[in-house]
Amino acid sequence: MARRFRHPPVPAPDPFDTLRLQTRLGHLAGEIQRIETAPRVYARAHRLMAVEAAYDDLLDEACRLAGIPAGADLERGEQKRRHEEQELAARGWSW
């Protein structure tokens, strides 16, 4: 009877999924920096918004994978991005 009420163990995340996410985060972080520092980029604001949105989505996915609770009180933007980056770094993530 007790077996029916136990929660199944949560499987550990695949280390290759983690590595892929870290690689993609690093690529997008570099792209953001490139757009911000380039003297002439066509449609800079549009590109920057698109790349930051993709980066934010990957941060959300990384937080889910690392078991970080969603920051429901934070609105999407610079503050939430910094919070998620700090939480991931505290858990040993780097990109």
N, C-alpha and C positions, 0 to 999 in steps of 0.2 A: 504494500500500500504506500509506503514512504517513497518508493521509486517513482510513483506517478506524480508526486508533488515536487520532486527535485527538479531544479532547472538544469538543463544540459550545460556542460562546460562550454565556455566561449572559446572557440579555436583561436590560436595565436595567429596574428596576421602573417601573410606570406612575406618573407624578407625581400623577395624580388619586387613585390608590389610597392613596398616601402622605398626601395632603391629607385624604382621607376618614378615614383612621385617626387622624391628628392631631386632627381635629375631634371624633371619637368619644371619644378619650382625654381631651380637654379637657372635654367634657360630663360624662363619668364622674368626672373629678377634681373638678369642681364639685359634682356630686351627693354625692360622699363628704364633701366639706367641709360641704355643707348639712346632711347627716344628723348629722355630728359636732357641729355648732354649734347645731342647732335645739333649743329647750328641751323641746318636746313632739313626739315622733315616735312614732307607733304602731309597735310591733315594731321598735324601733331596731336591736337587735343582728342580727336576721334580715335587715333591709334592708341594713345595713352589710356583712354577710358576702356577700350576693348581689351588691351593687355592686362590692365589692372583688374578688370572683371574676371578674366580667365585665371589670374593669379589668386584672387579671392576665392574662386570656386575650388581651386586646388588646395588652398589652405583649409577650407571647410572639409574637403575629403581627407586631407592628412590628419586633421583633428579627430574625425570619426575613426580613422584607422588607429590612431594613437590612444583612443579612449578618452579624449578630452571632452568634457561636457560642453554643449553648445552655449555660446554666450548670447542668450536670448535677449538680455537687457542692452546689448550693444547693437547699434545700428551699423549696417555695412558701411565701411569707409576706413579711413586712416587709423582711427582708434581701435576698431575691431581687428584690423590687419596686424597692428603692433602687438595686441594682446595675444592673438593666435600664434604669431611668430615667437613671442616670448615663452608661451606654454610649450610649443614644440621644441624650442631650444633647451628648455628645462628638462625635457624628456630625452635629450641626446640627439635630436634631429639636427642636421646641418645640410645646407645647400648652397 
